Amino acid sequence: MEDLASREKNRVQISSDGLAAYVGAVERGFGCEVDYGQLVKTFFVEHFGNFKEAATRYSPAEVVKAEKTVITGIPNVDLICASHVEKQNHTVRMHCR
């Protein structure tokens, strides 16, 4: 985050998922000069015996709730999104198979 902050001249908006480590990293990198929000998704997981269905499926579990939270600054809540990084992670997983 410090490297990213050093490359930005203007105030930026950052979005992430709910991983707690991101909050400290964004604060160390940008201080209070950032608009930062988190998107936390809750997934539906059915249990069958001792196995979770989600662990054996090819498609992702159904999202039952998506909660957007302002962490720092005044981010545009409509733009809080993690889709870009989720797509990149999917691409990397498929490439590494």
C-alpha positions in Angstrom: 0.0 0.0 0.0 2.9 2.4 0.7 4.2 1.8 -2.8 0.8 2.4 -4.3 0.3 5.5 -2.2 3.6 6.9 -3.3 2.5 6.6 -7.0 -0.8 8.4 -6.6 -0.9 12.2 -6.7 -4.7 12.6 -6.2 -7.0 11.3 -3.5 -8.2 7.8 -4.5 -11.0 5.4 -3.6 -10.0 1.9 -2.5 -12.3 -1.1 -2.0 -11.4 -4.5 -0.5 -13.1 -7.5 1.0 -13.4 -7.9 4.8 -9.8 -9.2 5.6 -8.8 -7.3 8.7 -5.2 -6.8 7.5 -6.3 -4.5 4.7 -7.5 -1.8 7.2 -4.1 -1.4 8.8 -2.3 -1.6 5.4 -4.4 1.1 3.9 -3.9 3.3 6.9 -0.2 2.8 6.9 0.0 3.5 3.2 -2.4 6.4 2.8 -3.1 7.7 6.3 -6.4 9.6 6.2 -5.9 10.8 2.6 -8.0 8.0 1.1 -11.6 7.1 0.6 -11.8 3.4 1.6 -14.7 1.0 1.8 -15.1 -2.7 2.3 -17.5 -5.2 0.7 -18.2 -8.2 2.9 -20.2 -11.0 1.2 -22.0 -13.8 3.1 -22.3 -17.1 1.2 -24.9 -19.8 1.6 -23.3 -23.2 2.4 -25.3 -26.4 2.8 -23.9 -29.1 5.0 -24.2 -32.8 3.8 -22.9 -35.2 6.4 -19.4 -34.3 7.4 -18.7 -32.4 4.1 -19.5 -28.9 3.1 -21.1 -28.7 -0.3 -19.2 -25.6 -1.3 -15.9 -27.5 -0.9 -16.9 -29.9 -3.7 -18.6 -27.7 -6.2 -17.2 -26.1 -9.3 -19.4 -23.0 -9.2 -19.3 -20.5 -6.3 -21.8 -20.6 -3.5 -24.8 -18.3 -3.6 -24.2 -14.8 -2.1 -27.0 -14.2 0.4 -25.8 -10.9 1.7 -23.4 -8.2 0.6 -22.6 -5.5 3.1 -20.7 -2.3 2.2 -19.0 -0.4 5.0 -17.2 2.9 4.9 -13.8 2.6 6.7 -12.1 5.9 6.0 -13.0 9.1 4.2 -16.1 9.6 2.1 -16.1 6.8 -0.6 -18.9 6.7 -3.1 -20.7 3.6 -1.7 -22.1 2.7 -5.1 -18.5 2.2 -6.3 -17.4 -0.1 -3.4 -16.7 -3.3 -5.3 -14.3 -6.3 -5.3 -15.3 -7.7 -8.7 -12.1 -6.7 -10.5 -9.8 -8.5 -8.0 -12.2 -11.5 -7.8 -12.0 -11.9 -11.6 -8.2 -11.6 -11.5 -8.0 -14.3 -8.8 -10.3 -16.5 -10.8 -8.1 -16.1 -13.9 -4.9 -17.0 -11.9 -6.6 -20.1 -10.4 -7.7 -21.3 -13.8 -4.2 -20.6 -15.3 -2.5 -22.6 -12.5 -4.7 -25.6 -12.8 
